[in-house]
């Protein structure tokens, strides 16, 4: 049997979360092949960037939450 992981499985492999150890244990013991689509790679990249931006820089969105006069 082969494994086709999605973003919710890949992110804990790369970024420390509460499910990281379970994901790494499963992935390291899985006997089959692993295949990932390009859309999953892209989604993982952007989700990972968002998580890093929130954690490292406090960036929580792309727009300002304040209303500027003018």
C-alpha positions in Angstrom: 0.0 0.0 0.0 1.2 3.5 -0.8 0.8 6.8 1.2 -0.7 10.0 -0.3 -0.4 12.5 2.5 -2.0 16.0 2.4 -1.0 19.2 4.0 -2.4 18.4 7.4 0.0 15.4 7.7 3.1 17.1 6.1 3.1 20.3 8.2 3.7 18.4 11.5 6.6 16.6 9.9 8.2 20.0 9.1 7.0 22.3 11.9 6.7 21.3 15.6 3.0 20.8 16.5 1.1 18.7 19.0 0.9 15.9 16.4 4.6 16.0 15.3 5.8 12.9 17.1 2.8 10.8 16.0 3.3 11.9 12.3 7.0 11.3 12.4 6.6 7.8 14.0 4.0 6.8 11.4 6.0 8.2 8.5 9.3 6.5 9.6 7.7 3.2 10.1 5.5 3.2 6.9 6.6 0.4 4.6 5.1 1.7 1.3 6.0 4.4 -1.1 4.9 8.0 -0.7 3.5 10.2 -3.4 2.4 13.9 -3.2 0.7 16.0 -5.8 2.0 19.4 -6.9 -1.1 21.1 -5.3 -0.3 19.5 -1.9 3.3 20.8 -2.2 2.0 24.3 -3.0 -0.5 24.3 -0.2 2.1 23.0 2.3 4.5 25.8 1.3 1.9 28.6 1.8 0.5 27.1 5.0 4.0 26.7 6.3 4.9 30.3 5.5 1.7 31.5 7.2 2.5 29.5 10.4 6.1 30.8 10.4 5.0 34.4 9.9 2.6 34.1 12.8 5.0 32.4 15.1 8.2 34.3 14.3 7.0 37.7 13.3 3.5 38.0 14.8 2.0 38.5 11.3 -1.6 37.3 11.5 -3.1 38.7 8.2 -2.3 40.5 5.0 -4.4 43.7 5.7 -4.4 46.1 8.5 -7.2 45.8 11.1 -7.2 49.5 11.8 -9.2 52.1 9.9 -7.1 55.1 8.8 -8.7 58.5 8.4 -8.7 60.1 5.0 
